[in-house]
Amino acid sequence: MKWQAGPPAETLATKDLAIRGSCGYLITMPDQDTFIPKQDRKRQAECPHCSNRVAMSLRNLRWIHPQLKYPGPLQMPGQHVEEQVWSCDFCDMAVVELYSVDRLARKDRNAAAGDYKFTLISRVWPAQEPRPLSPDAPDKVRDLFLEAGRAEAVGAFRLAGVGYRSVVEEICKERGAAGKNLHAMISDLARLSVPQSVIDGFHEARLLGNDSVHDGLEYAPDEVADVAGLIEEAVLVLYVQPAERQRMAAARLARRTAHKAGAVNLPPSTP
């Protein structure tokens, strides 16, 4: 589903009663199922379609709940749910998300409106799947990562943060790191010739989990996804690449042995 522009705001205004809210976009009543364009809002995120971390542009949104009956509530502090449609600036594919919006009170009496706090409820489309890890990773590491990915997929970001911390702890144990706590275990990975970039990423995951479980801090979806990506990169370095090298070495040995034995050449191997 690619982004396609809807009708201009002027058309909507002639159809039904339309008001411009303090949040800067048009709301039509009673036709709340109509998408209303709102431009000039961007964010950096990983596109679920092309997997690139690029700029995403807000193309459309609609007010979902509660039902608007008159313009007043739009200007007042409160809470509502809205659906936002973003498009990837690289592949132009659409992403549909559901947000809880807190309309905060005005700090300045002369201000048109207060601030807005957006909390992601879920991604509506494309459906968010739990993150898988390569089969080359140990089974327990994969299981913990899958559980954390399920939490992330449903928007339970604090739970996901704790889960990703557990993945790092299991990797440290599997690699033989020593220490009385996770901080010490991660730092001890340097003794085991683990790259510093992996160690730094593990400390990021540790802090994410600590803040989530001890302080109740909820990080933004992109921040949680970034930590998951750091763990994926670590698994690539620690497990996937060594396993691929072993497979290629075994393939070369088999080809060399077959050649010396006078057998027919084996077909080219694939990683």
N, C-alpha and C positions, 0 to 999 in steps of 0.2 A: 504494500500500500504506500504509494508516494503522495507527498503533499500536493493538494490542489486548492487553489484559492477559492474561497466561498464568495457569496454576494457582498457587495460593499455595504458599509454601515448605513449610507443614505437610503438604500433600498429597504433595509430592515426598519428604519425609523418610520417609513411611510406605511408599513404593514401593520404595526402595532405600536402601542405606547412604548417609547424608548427613552431611556435616561442614561446619562453618562455618570457613572459612579466615581467616587473619589479614588478608586483603584485605577482609573484611567481607561476602562474599556466599557463598551456599550452592553447594556442588559436590555433585552426586550421582554415584555410581559404581554400576554401570558405564555408566549411561545418560547419556553425555556429550553427546548431541544435544539434550537438553532445555534450553530457555532458563530461566535462573534470574533472577528479578527482583532488581535492586539499585537503590535509590532515592536521592534527595537528592544527585545529582551533576549539575552543569550546566556549560555553557560557552557562550560567545558565538561564533557562527559564521554564515556566509552559508548559508541553506537552499538546496539545489540545486533544490528544487521551486518555492518562491514567490519566490526571489531576494532575500528580506529578510534583513538581518543582525539576528538575534534570538537569544534564549536557546534552547539545545537541551538536552533532558533525557535522561539515560541511562536507558533503560527495561529493557533486557535485555543479557545477555552470556553467552557460553559459552566454555569452555576447549576449544581446538581441538587443540593439540599441545604437549608429548607426552602420551600417554595416561596418565591417573592410575591407579595400581595400589594405592596406599595413601596415607593422609593426610599422611604425613611430608613429602614434597617440597613441599607447599604452604607449609610454614612455613620452608623452607630457601632460602638464596640460589640463584638460578638464572635461567632464562629460559623463557618459554612464549609461545604464540601464542593470542590470544583474539579472538573476534568480538563486537563491540559494536553494539547497536542504539540509535540516538538518535532522538528525535522532536522536530520543530519545535514550539515553544510557540505559534506563530502559525497554521500551517496543519495541524498535527498529523500531517504525513506523516513516514514513517520513513526513516532513513538507516542503512545497514549498512556498517560499516567493520571492517577487519582490522588488529590491532595486535600488535606484538612487545612483550612486557612483560619488563623486567628486574627481578627481585626482588633488591634490594640487601641486603647484610648489615646487621644491627642495629648502630646506633651506641651504643645503650645496652643493656647486658646485660639490664636489667629490662623493656625494651620488648617488646610482643607480637610485633612484626615490624619489618623494615626498611622503607625507602621503596621506591616503585615508579616506574620510568621507562617511560613509554609512547611508542612510536615507531610512527607510522602507516605501515603497509605499503601498503595500497590501500583505495579505496572500492569495496565490492562492489556496492552498489545505492543509488541509480541509477548507472549507468555514467558515469564522469567523462569528458566530452568535452573535447578541446583548445579553448582559448578562441579564438574568431574575432574579427577586427577588421573594422570597416566597410570596404566597398570604396572609400570616399572616401580612405582612408589610402594612401600610396605602397606599391607592390607589395613592395619590399624590407622595409619596416617590417612589413607584414602577414606576410611569410614568416618573419621572425625571431620575431615574436610568436607565430606558430603553433608553431614549433619549441619555444619556451620553454613554451608551453601543453601540448605533448605531454609534456615532461619533468615538468611539474607534475602532469599527469593520472596518471602512473604512480608518483608519489611520489619522483621524483628531484629533490628540492628544491634541493640545491646547484647542480645543472645548470640548473634553472629560474632560479635567482637570477642565474647568469652570463648566461643567455639574455635575461632582462628588462633587464639592464644593457646588452646589445648593442642592444636595441631603442631605448633612450634615446640611445645614442651615434649610431645611424643617424638618429634624428629630429633631433638637434643638427646633424649634417652636412647633412641635407636643408634645414634652416631657414637654413643659412649661418652658424652660430655659429663663432667663432674661439677658439683656445686651444691650449696645448701639451699639455693633458690633459683628461680628461672633466670634472673639477671646473671647470676654467676655461671649457670650452665651455658647460656648463650655466649657469654664472653669466653668461656673455655673452648668453644668451637675453633677459636684461632689456633689453639694447640694442635687441633686435628686437621689443620691445613684447609679449613673452610674459608672461602673468600670473604673479605671484609664487607663487600656489598651485601652478601647473604646475611652476615651477622647484623648489620645495620637494619636490614629489613625485618629480621626476627625481633629486634628490640622495638621496632614500630608496632609489630603485632602484639608484643607483650604489653606495651603501654595502652594500646587500644583495648585489650581485655581487662587490664587493671582499672582503667577509667570506667569501663562499662559496668563491672561487677562491684567495685568499691564506691565509686562516686555517682553511679547512675547516669553518667554522661552518655548521651546518644549522639554519635557522629553522623555526619551527612552520608547519604548512600554512596556518593562517589568516593568519600574517604574510606569507607569500609571496603568498597570494591578495590581500591588501590592496595590495601593491605592484603586482600585475597590474591591480587596479582603478584605481589612481592613473594608470597608463599609459593605460587605457581612457578615463578622464576627460580626460586631456591630448589624446588623439586626437580626442575629441569637440570640444574647444575649438579645436584647431589645424586640424583638417581637416573634420570632419563638419558643424559649424555653418556655416562659411564656404561649403562646397559646397551646403548646403541653401539658404542665402540667395541664392547665384548661380542655383540652379534656380528659386527663386520669382521672382527678378527677371526671368529669362528668360521665365517663364510670364506674368508681368504685361505684359512687352513684347509678347509674341505676341498676347495678348488685346487690348491697346491698338491694335496694328497692324491686326489683323483688324477691329476695330470701325470704325477710320477708313476702311478699305477697303470698308466696307459688307457684310462677310461675316457669316454666321450666327455667333452667339455660341458661343465654344468651351465645351466642358464644363468644370466646375470642376476645377482641378488638384489634385493630391495631392503632399505633400512627398516 
